[in-house]
Amino acid sequence: MKKGGAKLKTYGMDYLKAKLSKKYTRVRLRYEHYDMKEKMKKISALIPPEFQSLSYSLGWCARAVDSIADRLIYDGFDNDDFLIGQIYALNNADVLMDSSILSALISSCSFIYIDTKDDGYPRLECIDGGNATGIIDTATNMLTEGYAVLERDETGKAVQEAYFLPKKTEFYENGKLVETFEHDAPYPLLVPIIYRPDARRPFGHSRITRTCMDITQSAMRTLLRTEVGAEFFSVPQKYIVGLSQDAEFDNRKATLSTFLRFSKDDEGDKPVLGQFQQQSMAPHLEHMKILASLFAGETGLTLDDLGFNTSNPASYDAIRASHEALRLTARKGQRTFGVGFLNAGYLAACIRDKTAYDRSAFANTKAAWYPIFEPDASALGAIGDAIYKINQASEGFLGSRNIKRMTDMESDAE
């Protein structure tokens, strides 16, 4: 961003189209892992041909995303002088924010697109990170210009597109300009909702990292090896030594429920039956548990979250202690997502009031969230004691708003 009031550079719609096409494939790849549709890469030449057609899916990547998304629950705005919470309430805030958070965790960034209804009231919609992009102003985390695909056909070709600029939005259909919507907002009406941004990657990082995808691939191949090993585990291989060349023997008849008769030959010799040592399934299970431990360490989950029962903590404090890394990650998500939702609400308020508000007027407004971990009965007792002692030391220090943030409970008092 240029200083001294210089005019910002405009990159143009064609540039943003090319930028989106570069990241579209990466976003689709992460959605395929989340939807458990990613194909397993088979690298072993020892798998029998009968098993080559088998394919497995594993929900670890989906679990890594949902474990955060399910804990980030929007609870309005504090110091909401411009009533932007009301705008969200009239735009199905629960669905809109859940969709935005989930998409941002998968693709590192989602977008809220702002338009108007027939009555002129702001309408907010979520666009996933594979269908929108822009040039970001890192000082405000808003865009200086943006581009989004609003609709695609069956082949994935863009049918309806939108080009976002300050004060106006251009709509295209099949590549032709069909409408220009002028507005009062000083920024484009496309707002990024970003997960874990930094100076090098202002559009954030995906929750489904390359390490998560690699570990999932290894785990799916382990499942395939386990399936092959289960066949030999169920029916151990047997052998016969000393069978006469003239004897008739059919391998297919040697089933578990069939008896085989072998008589001595003219010289009084008889064949010797034997069985190879039964294959153990333990190495496959241990390998799977190692992969689960690596995945848990990468995502802040526990082995219990991934389906491996260990010591199951029952208390609120024990659950929080075992998910400390997950709690910190969720806290980080609340801060970054809160900025995006506030920016979208700010621009929607400009549209509603037909006024170009200054962004600094919303500086005291903050997004509020429910507790990351819901306290159980024993934890509520401990929290109640702490609230009583704090308010004794400083009367009225913790009121109904703070208590709700701690306990996830609203007061019935009038």
Secondary structure as UniProt FT lines:
FT   TURN            4..5
FT   HELIX           13..34
FT   TURN            35..36
FT   HELIX           49..51
FT   TURN            52..53
FT   HELIX           60..69
FT   TURN            70..71
FT   STRAND          74..78
FT   TURN            81..82
FT   HELIX           84..89
FT   TURN            90..92
FT   HELIX           93..107
FT   STRAND          109..116
FT   TURN            118..119
FT   STRAND          122..127
FT   TURN            129..130
FT   STRAND          132..137
FT   TURN            138..141
FT   STRAND          142..152
FT   TURN            154..155
FT   STRAND          158..165
FT   TURN            166..167
FT   STRAND          168..173
FT   TURN            174..175
FT   STRAND          176..182
FT   STRAND          190..194
FT   TURN            202..203
FT   HELIX           210..234
FT   STRAND          238..241
FT   TURN            245..246
FT   HELIX           251..253
FT   TURN            256..257
FT   TURN            266..267
FT   STRAND          272..275
FT   HELIX           282..299
FT   TURN            303..307
FT   HELIX           316..322
FT   HELIX           324..353
FT   HELIX           359..362
FT   TURN            363..364
FT   STRAND          366..369
FT   HELIX           377..393
FT   TURN            395..396
FT   HELIX           400..407
//
